[in-house]
Amino acid sequence: MKVCVVGLGYIGLPTACILALNGHNVVGIDINESVVDMINKGLVPINENKLDSTLKTLISQNKIIAKTTAESADAYIICVPTPLDDNFSCNMHYVSNAMESILPCVCPGNMIIIESTVPPGTIKNIIKPAIENRGFNIGEDIYLAYCPERVLPGNIFNEIVYNDRIIGGVTDKCEKVVSTFYKTFVKGNIFITDSKTAEMTKIAENIYRDVNIALANQLSILCNELEINSLKVFNLANKHPRVNFLSPGPGVGGHCLPVDPYFVLKDKNDSSSIIVLSRKINENMPNYIASLAKKIINYIPSPKVTLWGVAYKGNIDDTRNSPSIQIINKLKELNCDFQVYDPVVKNCCIETKEESLKDSNLLIILTDHDEFKSLDPKLVLRTMRNPIILDSKNILDSISFMLNGIIVYNFGNFHLLN
Ligand SMILES: NC(=O)c1ccc[n+]([C@@H]2O[C@H](COP(=O)([O-])OP(=O)(O)OC[C@H]3O[C@@H](n4cnc5c(N)ncnc54)[C@H](O)[C@@H]3O)[C@@H](O)[C@H]2O)c1
């Protein structure tokens, strides 16, 4: 089957590769010419496990090609961004443009699938009429469905194949045709529903995670006020068979959790909404971490701070809405001298961890990259002026660092800074 994947970013490019690996003839479409050029040379514009080697092989075998304009195909999969607009609603500009670009190529018998996260009702109220305006009948000559993506960045290749998927079709025939197509590359279960339920399910999943992270963050702050180790509390509480606290941290980043909850909020300031409150708690976490850093460096003349991690998540290079950026901006306001190091995000900062730690008074860990988890205490003692670490991801074994004479603050003992 010939498939056009529209939008070759974190979701579209791995999806295009998986389709090609499963025998489909894939044309990737992106409006960004430099992305298209890179892909056709077998170079990846983003860092994702296995993407580099897979793309190189597929390009060399002519199983995938990237272009800037759409062409005729059997199926179109839309994976373009859906960020927030100035009013905290979903900015549909990219999806509408992507639809406009494919519609002149669409023929009877084609599938159109939206994987971009969109507000409930989008498929029926916006996408379906746009297709019908071209004279097509949905379910008779065009098969339209919403198929949300729920992959974990860093493990996308595995999760695209093995995760369970939801297919929200517009008619029974749309559901049947699209699910038959997804079964050619998905090994997880496929659950079928209507498009509006599928749209809401995707957003509900992200709200669930955002609210539960906010709960862990708020309880941690409360524990610190009460001089209780919140990490021990979560660890013990999670021994309960029906309790599963997530981890507290410096905030929530990425394209999904900080964005998607707003798609279903009528009033982004509604103080009675747990969704709004959770967003506010998570949005305030970078300030909380910056205020703790301020307490540590307050007594140090001309302090030098090292920040580890710009990506919003461990072992990936995605910096969108990263709490680290907010914390960096807060440190700029404090006029303190700082160095940033991230081994996964290319060309962003200082080259080596040794260099980043040299003469530093405070190391702040903001991302749980594997390289940070294996930090050698000897390196800290050899390079830093003051061996003090603020571990906002709770990834270091604080006891063994303390035994080496290194002070480690994390969510378990921030109360020591009160
Ligand atoms: N990144 C994730 O982990 C994730 C997970 C689940 C769902 N999603 C959703 O998937 C969608 C895509 O997210 P992403 O992270 O892959 O975005 P991205 O920004 O990484 O990639 C989007 C790509 O689309 C291209 N593009 C924009 N408009 C276009 C157009 N009209 N025609 C062709 N290409 C166009 C951009 O140039 C870019 O390369 C979003 O709705 C997002 O919410 C993302």
The ligand as an SDF file (V2000), in Angstrom:
LIG
                    3D

 44 48  0  0  0  0  0  0  0  0999 V2000
    5.9480   13.8610   20.5460 N   0  0  0  0  0  0  0  0  0  0  0  0
    5.2080   13.0060   21.2360 C   0  0  0  0  0  0  0  0  0  0  0  0
    5.7040   12.3090   22.1270 O   0  0  0  0  0  0  0  0  0  0  0  0
    3.7190   12.8270   20.9450 C   0  0  0  0  0  0  0  0  0  0  0  0
    3.0280   11.7630   21.5370 C   0  0  0  0  0  0  0  0  0  0  0  0
    1.6890   11.5830   21.2250 C   0  0  0  0  0  0  0  0  0  0  0  0
    1.0540   12.4790   20.3720 C   0  0  0  0  0  0  0  0  0  0  0  0
    1.7360   13.5120   19.8280 N   0  0  0  0  0  0  0  0  0  0  0  0
    1.0250   14.4160   18.9330 C   0  0  0  0  0  0  0  0  0  0  0  0
    1.4610   14.1600   17.6000 O   0  0  0  0  0  0  0  0  0  0  0  0
    1.4550   15.3850   16.8410 C   0  0  0  0  0  0  0  0  0  0  0  0
    2.8360   15.6140   16.2440 C   0  0  0  0  0  0  0  0  0  0  0  0
    3.7520   15.8010   17.3050 O   0  0  0  0  0  0  0  0  0  0  0  0
    5.3220   15.7330   17.0640 P   0  0  0  0  0  0  0  0  0  0  0  0
    5.9330   15.7300   18.4180 O   0  0  0  0  0  0  0  0  0  0  0  0
    5.6610   14.6480   16.1140 O   0  0  0  0  0  0  0  0  0  0  0  0
    5.5570   17.1470   16.3360 O   0  0  0  0  0  0  0  0  0  0  0  0
    6.9260   17.6790   15.6890 P   0  0  0  0  0  0  0  0  0  0  0  0
    6.9270   19.1540   15.8780 O   0  0  0  0  0  0  0  0  0  0  0  0
    8.0710   16.8780   16.1650 O   0  0  0  0  0  0  0  0  0  0  0  0
    6.7690   17.3580   14.1250 O   0  0  0  0  0  0  0  0  0  0  0  0
    5.7950   17.8980   13.3270 C   0  0  0  0  0  0  0  0  0  0  0  0
    6.3360   18.0460   11.9020 C   0  0  0  0  0  0  0  0  0  0  0  0
    5.2490   18.4890   11.0910 O   0  0  0  0  0  0  0  0  0  0  0  0
    5.7560   19.3990   10.1140 C   0  0  0  0  0  0  0  0  0  0  0  0
    4.6340   20.1670    9.5860 N   0  0  0  0  0  0  0  0  0  0  0  0
    3.9660   21.2210   10.1130 C   0  0  0  0  0  0  0  0  0  0  0  0
    2.9560   21.6000    9.3160 N   0  0  0  0  0  0  0  0  0  0  0  0
    2.9820   20.7700    8.2290 C   0  0  0  0  0  0  0  0  0  0  0  0
    2.1910   20.6580    7.0680 C   0  0  0  0  0  0  0  0  0  0  0  0
    1.1570   21.4590    6.8450 N   0  0  0  0  0  0  0  0  0  0  0  0
    2.5160   19.7060    6.1830 N   0  0  0  0  0  0  0  0  0  0  0  0
    3.5660   18.8650    6.3890 C   0  0  0  0  0  0  0  0  0  0  0  0
    4.3460   18.9230    7.4840 N   0  0  0  0  0  0  0  0  0  0  0  0
    4.0530   19.8650    8.3900 C   0  0  0  0  0  0  0  0  0  0  0  0
    6.7890   20.1840   10.8790 C   0  0  0  0  0  0  0  0  0  0  0  0
    7.7000   20.8100    9.9930 O   0  0  0  0  0  0  0  0  0  0  0  0
    7.4230   19.0940   11.7510 C   0  0  0  0  0  0  0  0  0  0  0  0
    8.5540   18.5120   11.1100 O   0  0  0  0  0  0  0  0  0  0  0  0
    1.0160   16.4680   17.8090 C   0  0  0  0  0  0  0  0  0  0  0  0
   -0.3760   16.6590   17.7050 O   0  0  0  0  0  0  0  0  0  0  0  0
    1.3220   15.8770   19.1680 C   0  0  0  0  0  0  0  0  0  0  0  0
    0.5200   16.4070   20.2000 O   0  0  0  0  0  0  0  0  0  0  0  0
    3.0560   13.7040   20.0810 C   0  0  0  0  0  0  0  0  0  0  0  0
  1  2  1  0
  2  3  2  0
  2  4  1  0
  4  5  1  0
  4 44  2  0
  5  6  2  0
  6  7  1  0
  7  8  2  0
  8  9  1  0
  8 44  1  0
  9 10  1  0
  9 42  1  0
 10 11  1  0
 11 12  1  0
 11 40  1  0
 12 13  1  0
 13 14  1  0
 14 15  2  0
 14 16  1  0
 14 17  1  0
 17 18  1  0
 18 19  2  0
 18 20  1  0
 18 21  1  0
 21 22  1  0
 22 23  1  0
 23 24  1  0
 23 38  1  0
 24 25  1  0
 25 26  1  0
 25 36  1  0
 26 27  1  0
 26 35  1  0
 27 28  2  0
 28 29  1  0
 29 30  1  0
 29 35  2  0
 30 31  1  0
 30 32  2  0
 32 33  1  0
 33 34  2  0
 34 35  1  0
 36 37  1  0
 36 38  1  0
 38 39  1  0
 40 41  1  0
 40 42  1  0
 42 43  1  0
M  CHG  2   8   1  16  -1
M  END
$$$$
